[in-house]
């Protein structure tokens, strides 16, 4: 699996759902909030946290690979 797929799967269930509905399904925040019965503000916060987590995961994974290859 790719780093992105692993990063997405590492997200908590609700956060992963928000991310996937936005990025993979293409829903907007209002549609996601209706589908998951959460506020649009919560959707925005969860999306922000998902992107940060994915960024950290991928950055960390690439750092580990760089260390292995630079030995």
C-alpha positions in Angstrom: 0.0 0.0 0.0 1.1 3.6 -0.6 2.1 6.0 2.1 -1.1 7.9 1.5 -3.3 4.8 1.8 -1.6 3.9 5.1 -1.8 7.5 6.4 -5.6 7.6 5.6 -6.2 4.2 7.2 -4.3 5.4 10.4 -6.9 8.1 10.9 -9.6 7.7 13.5 -12.8 6.3 11.9 -14.9 9.6 11.9 -11.9 11.6 10.7 -11.2 9.1 7.9 -14.9 9.2 6.9 -14.8 13.0 6.6 -11.5 12.9 4.6 -12.8 10.2 2.3 -16.2 11.9 1.7 -14.4 15.2 0.8 -11.5 13.9 -1.2 -12.7 10.6 -2.7 -16.4 11.2 -3.0 -16.2 14.9 -3.6 -18.9 16.1 -1.2 -18.7 19.6 0.3 -18.7 20.3 4.0 -22.4 20.9 4.2 -23.2 17.6 2.5 -20.7 15.8 4.7 -22.2 17.4 7.8 -25.7 16.2 6.8 -24.5 12.7 5.9 -22.6 12.2 9.2 -25.0 14.3 11.4 -22.3 16.6 12.6 -22.0 20.4 12.2 -20.1 21.9 9.2 -17.7 23.4 11.7 -16.9 20.0 13.0 -16.4 18.7 9.4 -13.9 21.6 8.8 -12.0 20.8 12.0 -11.9 17.1 11.3 -10.7 17.8 7.8 -7.9 20.1 9.1 -6.8 17.5 11.6 -6.9 14.7 9.0 -4.7 16.7 6.6 -2.2 17.5 9.4 -2.1 13.8 10.5 -1.6 12.6 6.9 1.1 15.2 6.3 3.0 14.1 9.5 2.6 10.4 8.7 3.9 10.8 5.1 6.7 13.2 6.2 7.7 10.7 9.0 7.6 7.7 6.6 9.8 9.5 4.0 12.2 10.5 6.8 12.6 6.9 7.8 13.2 5.8 4.2 15.8 8.6 3.8 17.6 7.4 6.9 17.6 3.8 5.6 18.9 4.7 2.2 21.5 7.1 3.4 23.2 4.5 5.6 
